[in-house]
Amino acid sequence: MSMNLRHDPYQVFRSSKTPAGLYARQKWLVEAESPQWKTDFQETVTALLADQLPDGSWQHAPLATIGNLFGLHLAAFQTERGDWGKDLPFYQSLNALAHLNFSQVQPQLDKAFGRLFKTQNSDGSWGRTQPEWNTFLAIHALRSQELI
């Protein structure tokens, strides 16, 4: 499946200091050796460590994990639009499926990627809320499938 994105999906990460943004800048924008990336990385790590509690947690809450949340059972919930309804988050579901190595998920991915390409924002990002995180998940899925 060949995809032509309407806008640059990497734009949202170009100056980001969030963990997802730093990952994107390091791996996808190849900025790991730049002085600015190194400074931004150190600032972010310092800020994160400053909020860590003595027991090693942040706010005494377990870290949320995305991996292995969804499996082949998602097929039963996928709508004609390519999403999974209001109960399953689109970008997380797309990313989880894109990293499964099963041919059975390809029809779901085709439908979901079709929706993804239709809903990209003009600044290259995806979603109304949390555009940087949603874009990270979308790009991670696209790269996993070697579509970009």
C-alpha positions as CSV (number, residue, x, y, z in Angstrom):
1,M,0.0,0.0,0.0
2,S,1.6,3.3,-1.1
3,M,0.6,6.4,0.9
4,N,0.8,10.1,0.1
5,L,0.5,12.2,3.1
6,R,-0.9,15.7,2.6
7,H,1.3,17.4,5.2
8,D,4.6,16.9,7.0
9,P,3.8,14.7,10.1
10,Y,7.3,15.3,11.6
11,Q,6.6,19.1,12.0
12,V,5.0,18.7,15.4
13,F,8.3,17.2,16.8
14,R,10.8,19.7,15.3
15,S,11.3,21.6,18.6
16,S,9.6,19.3,21.1
17,K,11.1,18.5,24.4
18,T,8.6,15.8,25.4
19,P,9.8,12.2,25.7
20,A,7.9,11.3,22.5
21,G,9.2,14.4,20.7
22,L,12.8,13.7,21.8
23,Y,12.5,10.1,20.5
24,A,11.2,11.4,17.2
25,R,13.9,14.0,16.9
26,Q,16.6,11.4,17.8
27,K,15.4,8.5,15.6
28,W,13.4,10.0,12.8
29,L,14.8,13.5,12.4
30,V,18.4,12.2,13.1
31,E,19.2,15.0,15.6
32,A,20.9,13.0,18.3
33,E,24.3,14.5,17.7
34,S,23.1,18.1,17.5
35,P,24.0,20.4,20.4
36,Q,20.3,21.6,20.6
37,W,19.0,18.0,20.9
38,K,21.5,17.2,23.6
39,T,20.6,20.3,25.6
40,D,16.8,19.6,25.2
41,F,17.4,15.9,26.2
42,Q,19.3,16.9,29.3
43,E,16.7,19.5,30.4
44,T,13.9,17.0,30.0
45,V,15.7,14.2,31.9
46,T,16.6,16.6,34.7
47,A,13.0,17.8,34.9
48,L,11.6,14.2,35.0
49,L,14.1,13.1,37.6
50,A,13.2,16.1,39.8
51,D,9.6,14.9,40.0
52,Q,10.5,11.3,40.8
53,L,9.5,10.2,44.3
54,P,11.9,8.3,46.7
55,D,10.1,5.0,46.0
56,G,11.0,5.4,42.3
57,S,7.5,6.3,41.1
58,W,6.0,9.5,39.9
59,Q,2.8,10.4,41.8
60,H,2.7,6.9,43.2
61,A,1.0,5.8,39.9
62,P,2.2,2.9,37.6
63,L,3.3,3.9,34.2
64,A,0.8,3.3,31.5
65,T,1.9,0.8,28.9
66,I,0.7,0.7,25.3
67,G,2.3,-2.5,24.2
68,N,0.3,-5.7,24.2
69,L,-3.0,-3.9,25.0
70,F,-4.6,-4.9,21.9
71,G,-4.5,-8.0,19.8
72,L,-6.3,-9.7,17.0
73,H,-9.6,-9.4,18.9
74,L,-9.7,-5.7,17.7
75,A,-11.1,-6.9,14.4
76,A,-14.5,-7.5,16.1
77,F,-14.7,-3.8,17.1
78,Q,-13.4,-2.1,14.0
79,T,-16.0,0.2,12.3
80,E,-16.5,0.8,8.6
81,R,-14.7,4.2,9.1
82,G,-11.5,2.3,10.1
83,D,-11.6,3.2,13.8
84,W,-12.6,1.0,16.7
85,G,-15.5,3.1,18.1
86,K,-15.5,5.4,21.0
87,D,-14.3,2.8,23.5
88,L,-10.9,2.0,22.0
89,P,-8.5,4.8,21.2
90,F,-7.7,5.0,17.5
91,Y,-4.0,5.9,17.6
92,Q,-3.0,3.4,20.3
93,S,-5.0,0.6,18.5
94,L,-3.4,1.5,15.2
95,N,0.1,1.5,16.6
96,A,-0.4,-1.8,18.4
97,L,-1.8,-3.5,15.3
98,A,1.0,-2.2,13.1
99,H,3.6,-3.9,15.3
100,L,1.9,-7.3,15.2
101,N,3.6,-9.7,12.8
102,F,0.4,-11.4,11.6
103,S,-1.0,-11.3,8.1
104,Q,-4.5,-11.4,9.6
105,V,-4.3,-7.8,10.8
106,Q,-3.6,-6.4,7.3
107,P,-7.2,-5.8,6.3
108,Q,-7.7,-3.8,9.6
109,L,-4.5,-1.9,9.0
110,D,-5.5,-1.0,5.4
111,K,-8.8,0.4,6.7
112,A,-7.2,2.2,9.6
113,F,-4.5,3.8,7.4
114,G,-7.1,4.9,5.0
115,R,-8.8,6.8,7.9
116,L,-5.4,8.1,9.1
117,F,-4.6,9.7,5.7
118,K,-8.0,11.3,5.5
119,T,-7.8,12.9,9.0
120,Q,-4.3,14.4,9.0
121,N,-4.3,18.0,10.2
122,S,-2.9,20.8,8.1
123,D,0.2,21.2,10.3
124,G,1.0,17.5,9.7
125,S,-0.2,16.2,13.0
126,W,-3.2,14.0,13.9
127,G,-6.0,14.4,16.4
128,R,-7.5,17.4,18.2
129,T,-6.3,16.5,21.7
130,Q,-2.8,15.4,22.3
131,P,-1.6,16.0,18.7
132,E,2.0,15.3,19.5
133,W,1.3,12.0,21.1
134,N,-1.2,11.0,18.5
135,T,1.3,11.9,15.7
136,F,4.0,9.9,17.5
137,L,1.8,6.8,17.5
138,A,0.7,7.4,13.9
139,I,4.3,7.8,12.6
140,H,5.5,4.8,14.7
141,A,2.8,2.7,13.1
142,L,3.5,4.0,9.6
143,R,7.3,3.4,10.0
144,S,6.6,-0.1,11.4
145,Q,4.8,-0.9,8.2
146,E,7.5,0.9,6.1
147,L,5.0,3.4,4.7
148,I,7.2,6.4,5.4
